[in-house]
C-alpha cells in the first residue's frame, strides 16, 4: 500500500500550504451602455471561478438601480493560493426590476483574469468583453486587499432626525453610505444601508462589517458618512455628510448617545442661518470577536474523524476484479484512495490517532443479519482503529467475513456519530469537532431519514463528507449538499447550517488525491468556526494562546 501513502503525503503538503491568505475584492464599473433612451441599466456583477475547466458562481454583488457607473458595496472574499492559478470571471448583467434573476437578465459583458494578476497590481482595470469577445466603452475595475490578522466584526446601527426634505410631493427617501478614507486619500465604500421611504427620521437596520473592512484595523482612520435621498432614476439627491472615526463611534459603548450634524457644504456657504441638514445618531456599536479555525485547533480542539463504508451488493463480489471492493495487490481501489486522501489530512488534528470505522448494508456474522452501523474491525465495543493504516487493514480483513447485501441506508451511521457530537455539545467547550466520511457507491434509499438526521446534526459540532464511488448517477445526492439551496427535513425544518459536502469520486479519477482531499475538506474550517462562533464558544486555551500570538498591525 506504499503508493497510497506516497500520494497521501503529497496531499498533506498540498493542503497545509502556508501560502493561503484571505483577499477582499471590490468592484466598480464605468461607461455601461444604456438599455434604451429612456432608462439606465440596473447592473449586477457575478463572480465565477474556474475549476476542472468549468466556471462556477462564487458570489454576486447587489443590484444598483439606474446606474451606468456603479460602485458596488458588496465585497467578494476569496482564498488566495500562491501555488495555484486561480482563474476568475466577472460577468456584468442588467437585472431590471420584475425579472427572474439572471435567467431573464441582459448580459452586458465579462472580464477574465487570474487572482494573481489582481493581487500583483492591487487595482486591475480591463475592458468588458461582449459576446464574440468584442470590447465596447465599458470597463470594470477590481481592487484587491489582503485581510489582516484581525477577523473581528463590528455591528453598527444608525438612525437620523429631521433630515432635509428633497421631494416635492412626499418626504425624502434617505439612505446612508459609509466610506473609509485610505492612506492615499481615496475612498472605499464600506456599507450602503437600505432606503427608508418617505421618512425624515429613518431608523436603518443594524449591519455587520469586518473590522478590517471598516477601518483597516486603525481605530483613528477617518470615515466619511453621506446621506442621500433616493430617486428611481439613479440621480440621488445629496442631503449631507459628516466625518468620524471608529474610536469616536465606540464612545456609544460608554453609555453616551453620540450624534453628528449632517452638513451640506453648499447650503453652509450660501445660507446665513444654516445649522444642519439633519442629525445622524449611532444607536449601537458592538465589537464581535471572531475566532479562526487555527484559534480553535491551537486552543486544543480535536478533530474526531469517523469513516463509514458502503458494503451493499451493488459494489460487486470483492473476489471479482470488476468489483469496487476488489483488493488489487498493487493498485488501491477507489474506496481506499478516497479514505487515505481524506483521512491523512484529518489525522493530524487528532492526538490519539484512533478512528472509529463502520460499515453499512452487509450481512454480518455470526447470525448474518443486515446491519447499517457495524464495526469494520468486528469489535462492536471498540470500533476504533489505530491510524489510517489501521482502518485500511480492518477494511481488508473485513471483506472475506461479511456478505454484501443492502439497502443503502446512511441515516443510522449519521445518528450514531451525532450521538457522540451531542455529548460534546453539552460540555459547551471547543474540545471535539466530529467529521464523518461516508463512502458509498450509489444513491441512498433512506433519503427522508437521512434528511432528518442531517437537519438534527446541523445543530451539533459535526460535518458530513460523502464521496460517491463508482460510475452511478449521483444527481439525487446533490440535494444533501446545501450549496444549491436549503436542505429541509421531511417536516419542513431547515438545516441550521450547511454541514454536508458531496463529491463524486469520478470527477477526480484523473486528478491527484490532493485535489479530492482539498475539494471535500475545503468547507470544514468554516463549518468549525461557524458552529463555535454562533454558539459564542471561545477556544479552550485562548488565554495561553493569545499571550504568544502576534497580530497584524
Residue pairs with C-beta under 8 A, 6 or more apart in sequence:
1 332
1 336
1 389
1 392
3 330
3 332
4 332
4 336
4 337
4 340
4 392
5 340
5 344
7 337
7 340
7 341
7 512
7 513
7 514
8 340
8 341
8 343
8 344
8 388
8 513
9 344
10 512
10 513
10 514
11 341
11 344
11 345
11 512
11 513
11 514
11 517
11 518
12 344
12 345
12 348
14 512
14 514
14 517
14 518
15 345
15 514
15 517
15 518
15 521
16 345
16 348
17 81
17 82
17 83
19 80
19 81
19 82
19 83
20 79
20 80
20 81
21 79
21 80
21 146
21 147
22 77
22 78
22 79
22 80
22 146
22 147
23 77
23 78
23 79
23 80
23 115
23 118
23 119
23 144
23 145
23 146
23 147
24 75
24 76
24 77
24 144
24 145
24 146
24 147
24 212
24 213
25 47
25 75
25 76
25 77
25 78
25 118
25 142
25 143
25 144
26 72
26 75
26 76
26 142
26 143
26 145
26 188
26 189
27 45
27 61
27 72
27 74
27 76
27 90
27 140
27 141
27 142
27 143
28 69
28 70
28 71
28 72
28 140
28 141
28 143
29 43
29 45
29 69
29 70
29 92
29 128
29 138
29 139
29 140
29 141
30 68
30 69
30 138
30 139
30 141
31 68
31 69
31 136
31 137
31 138
31 139
32 40
32 41
32 43
32 67
32 68
32 69
32 70
32 92
32 108
32 138
33 41
33 68
33 108
33 136
33 137
33 138
34 40
34 41
34 68
35 41
35 94
35 96
35 106
39 66
40 66
40 67
40 68
40 233
40 234
41 66
41 67
41 68
41 94
41 106
41 108
42 63
42 64
42 65
42 66
42 67
42 94
42 95
42 96
42 97
43 63
43 64
43 67
43 70
43 92
43 93
43 94
43 95
43 108
44 60
44 61
44 62
44 63
44 64
44 92
44 93
44 94
44 95
44 105
45 60
45 61
45 72
45 90
45 91
45 92
45 93
45 140
46 57
46 59
46 60
46 61
46 90
46 91
46 93
46 102
47 57
47 58
47 59
47 60
47 76
47 78
47 88
47 89
47 90
48 55
48 56
48 57
48 58
48 88
48 89
48 90
48 91
49 55
49 56
49 58
49 78
49 86
49 87
49 88
49 89
50 56
50 86
50 87
50 88
50 89
52 507
52 511
55 89
58 76
58 78
59 74
59 76
60 74
61 72
61 73
61 74
62 72
62 73
62 74
62 192
63 95
64 70
64 72
64 234
65 97
65 232
65 234
66 232
66 233
66 234
66 235
67 234
71 189
72 189
73 177
73 189
73 190
73 191
73 192
75 213
77 147
78 86
78 88
78 115
80 86
80 115
80 119
80 146
85 114
85 116
86 114
86 115
86 116
87 112
87 113
87 114
88 112
88 113
88 114
88 115
88 118
89 110
89 111
89 112
90 110
90 111
90 112
90 140
90 142
91 107
91 109
91 110
92 107
92 108
92 109
92 110
92 128
92 138
92 140
93 102
93 105
93 106
93 107
93 108
94 105
94 106
94 108
95 101
95 102
95 105
96 105
96 106
99 105
107 130
107 131
108 128
108 130
108 138
109 127
109 128
109 129
109 130
109 136
109 138
109 140
110 128
110 129
111 126
111 127
111 128
111 129
111 140
111 142
113 124
113 126
113 142
115 144
117 124
118 124
118 142
118 144
119 144
119 146
122 143
122 144
122 145
123 141
123 142
123 143
123 144
124 141
124 142
124 143
124 144
125 139
125 140
125 141
125 142
126 139
126 140
127 135
127 136
127 138
127 139
128 135
128 136
128 138
128 139
128 140
129 135
130 136
143 188
147 210
147 212
148 212
148 216
148 217
148 551
148 552
148 553
149 550
149 551
149 552
150 211
150 212
150 217
150 551
150 552
151 210
151 211
151 212
151 290
151 291
151 292
152 210
152 211
152 287
152 288
152 289
152 290
153 208
153 209
153 210
153 211
153 287
153 288
153 290
154 208
154 209
154 210
154 211
154 214
154 246
154 285
154 286
154 287
154 288
155 206
155 207
155 208
155 284
155 285
155 286
155 287
155 288
156 191
156 206
156 207
156 208
156 209
156 249
156 282
156 284
156 285
157 204
157 205
157 206
157 207
157 282
157 283
157 284
157 285
158 176
158 193
158 204
158 280
158 281
158 282
158 283
159 201
159 202
159 203
159 204
159 280
159 281
159 283
160 174
160 176
160 200
160 201
160 202
160 227
160 262
160 278
160 279
160 280
160 281
161 200
161 201
161 278
161 279
161 281
162 200
162 201
162 278
162 279
163 172
163 174
163 200
163 201
163 202
163 227
163 239
163 240
163 262
163 277
163 278
164 172
164 200
164 229
164 239
164 240
164 264
164 277
164 278
165 171
165 172
165 200
166 172
166 229
166 237
166 239
167 173
167 229
170 198
171 198
171 199
171 200
172 198
172 199
172 200
172 229
172 237
172 239
173 195
173 196
173 197
173 198
173 199
173 229
173 230
173 231
174 195
174 196
174 199
174 200
174 202
174 227
174 228
174 229
174 230
174 239
175 192
175 193
175 194
175 195
175 196
175 204
175 227
175 228
175 230
175 236
176 192
176 193
176 204
176 225
176 226
176 227
176 228
176 280
177 189
177 191
177 192
177 193
177 225
177 226
177 227
177 228
178 189
178 190
178 191
178 192
178 214
178 223
178 224
178 225
179 187
179 188
179 189
179 190
179 223
179 224
179 225
179 226
180 187
180 188
180 190
180 213
180 214
180 215
180 216
180 221
180 223
181 187
181 221
181 222
181 223
181 224
182 188
182 216
187 224
190 209
190 213
190 214
190 223
191 207
191 209
193 204
193 205
193 207
194 204
194 205
195 230
196 202
196 203
196 204
197 230
200 278
203 283
206 283
206 284
208 288
211 217
211 287
214 223
214 246
215 221
215 223
215 245
215 246
217 552
217 553
218 246
219 245
219 246
219 247
219 250
220 245
220 246
220 247
221 245
221 246
222 243
222 244
222 245
223 243
223 244
223 245
223 246
224 241
224 242
224 243
225 241
225 242
225 243
225 244
225 260
225 280
226 238
226 240
226 241
227 239
227 240
227 241
227 262
227 277
227 278
227 280
228 236
228 237
228 238
228 239
229 236
229 237
229 238
229 239
230 236
231 237
238 264
239 262
239 264
239 277
239 278
240 261
240 262
240 263
240 264
240 276
240 277
240 278
241 262
241 263
241 264
242 260
242 261
242 262
242 263
242 280
244 260
248 258
249 258
249 282
249 285
250 285
251 258
252 258
252 282
252 283
252 284
252 285
253 285
253 286
257 281
257 282
258 281
258 282
259 279
259 280
259 281
259 282
260 279
260 280
261 275
261 276
261 278
261 279
262 276
262 277
262 278
262 279
262 280
263 276
263 277
264 277
267 274
267 277
268 274
289 538
290 529
290 533
291 529
291 532
291 533
291 538
291 539
291 542
292 529
293 525
293 526
293 528
293 529
295 539
295 542
295 545
296 430
296 433
296 528
296 529
296 532
296 539
297 303
297 349
298 539
298 541
298 545
299 430
299 538
299 539
299 540
299 541
299 542
299 545
300 430
300 431
300 539
300 540
300 541
301 430
301 431
301 432
301 433
301 528
301 539
301 540
302 349
302 350
302 351
302 431
302 432
302 433
303 346
303 349
303 350
303 433
303 434
303 435
304 350
304 420
304 432
304 433
304 434
304 435
305 343
305 346
305 347
305 350
305 355
305 435
305 437
306 355
306 356
306 357
306 358
306 417
306 434
306 435
306 436
306 437
307 339
307 343
307 355
307 356
307 357
307 358
307 391
307 436
307 437
307 438
307 439
308 357
308 358
308 359
308 360
308 373
308 410
308 413
308 436
308 437
308 438
308 439
309 335
309 339
309 357
309 358
309 359
309 360
309 376
309 395
309 439
310 359
310 360
310 361
310 408
310 438
310 439
310 440
310 441
310 442
310 469
311 325
311 359
311 360
311 361
311 362
311 402
311 404
311 405
312 360
312 361
312 362
312 404
312 405
312 406
312 407
312 408
312 441
312 442
313 361
313 404
313 405
313 406
314 406
314 408
314 441
314 442
314 472
315 323
315 324
315 325
315 404
315 441
315 470
316 322
316 323
316 324
316 325
316 326
317 323
317 404
318 325
318 326
318 327
318 399
318 400
318 404
319 326
320 326
321 328
324 333
324 334
324 335
324 441
324 469
324 470
325 333
325 335
325 399
325 404
326 333
327 333
327 396
327 399
332 340
334 469
334 470
334 505
335 395
335 439
335 469
336 392
336 395
337 505
337 513
337 516
338 437
338 439
338 467
338 469
338 505
338 516
339 388
339 391
339 392
339 395
339 437
339 439
340 388
340 392
340 513
341 513
341 514
341 516
341 517
342 437
342 465
342 467
342 516
342 517
342 520
342 521
343 355
343 388
343 391
343 437
344 388
344 517
345 517
345 521
346 435
346 437
346 521
347 353
347 355
347 387
347 388
353 386
353 387
354 384
354 385
354 386
354 387
355 384
355 385
355 387
355 388
355 390
355 391
356 375
356 383
356 384
356 385
357 375
357 376
357 377
357 383
357 384
357 385
357 391
357 394
357 395
358 373
358 374
358 375
358 376
358 383
358 413
358 416
359 371
359 374
359 375
359 376
359 398
359 402
360 371
360 372
360 373
360 374
360 408
360 409
360 410
360 412
360 413
361 370
361 372
361 404
361 405
361 406
361 407
361 408
361 409
362 370
362 371
362 374
362 402
362 403
362 404
362 405
363 369
363 370
363 371
363 402
363 403
363 404
363 405
364 371
364 374
364 401
364 402
365 401
365 402
368 403
370 405
370 406
372 409
372 410
372 411
372 412
372 413
373 412
373 413
373 416
374 380
375 382
375 383
376 383
376 385
376 391
376 394
376 395
376 398
377 383
377 384
377 385
377 390
377 394
377 397
377 398
378 398
378 401
385 391
385 393
385 394
406 445
407 445
407 446
408 440
408 441
408 442
408 443
408 444
408 445
408 446
409 444
409 445
409 446
409 449
410 438
410 440
410 444
410 446
410 450
410 466
411 446
411 449
411 450
411 452
411 453
413 436
413 438
414 436
414 438
414 450
414 453
414 454
414 457
414 464
415 453
415 456
417 434
417 436
417 457
417 462
418 453
418 456
418 457
418 460
418 462
420 434
421 432
421 434
421 457
421 460
421 461
421 462
422 460
424 431
424 432
424 433
424 434
424 460
424 461
425 459
425 460
425 461
428 535
428 537
429 537
429 540
430 461
430 532
430 537
430 538
430 539
430 540
431 540
432 461
433 461
433 462
433 463
433 528
433 531
434 460
434 461
434 462
434 463
435 462
435 463
435 464
435 465
435 524
436 462
436 463
436 464
436 465
437 465
437 467
437 520
438 464
438 465
438 466
438 467
439 467
439 469
440 466
440 467
440 468
440 469
441 468
441 469
441 470
441 472
442 468
442 470
442 472
443 472
443 473
443 474
443 476
443 477
444 450
444 477
447 476
447 479
448 490
450 480
451 479
451 480
451 487
451 488
451 489
451 490
452 489
452 490
452 491
454 464
454 480
454 487
454 495
454 499
454 500
455 487
455 488
455 489
455 493
455 494
455 495
455 496
457 464
457 499
458 495
458 496
458 497
458 498
458 499
459 496
461 528
461 531
461 532
462 499
463 499
463 500
463 501
463 523
463 524
463 527
463 528
464 499
464 500
464 501
465 500
465 501
465 503
465 520
465 521
465 524
466 477
466 480
466 500
466 501
466 502
466 503
467 502
467 503
467 504
467 505
467 516
467 520
468 474
468 477
468 502
468 503
468 504
468 505
468 506
469 505
470 505
470 506
471 506
474 502
474 504
477 502
478 484
478 502
479 487
480 487
480 500
480 502
481 498
481 500
481 501
481 502
482 495
482 498
482 500
483 498
486 494
486 495
487 494
487 495
487 498
487 500
488 494
488 495
497 527
497 530
497 531
497 534
498 523
498 527
499 527
501 519
501 520
501 522
501 523
501 524
503 516
503 519
503 520
505 516
508 515
508 516
508 519
532 538
532 539
539 545
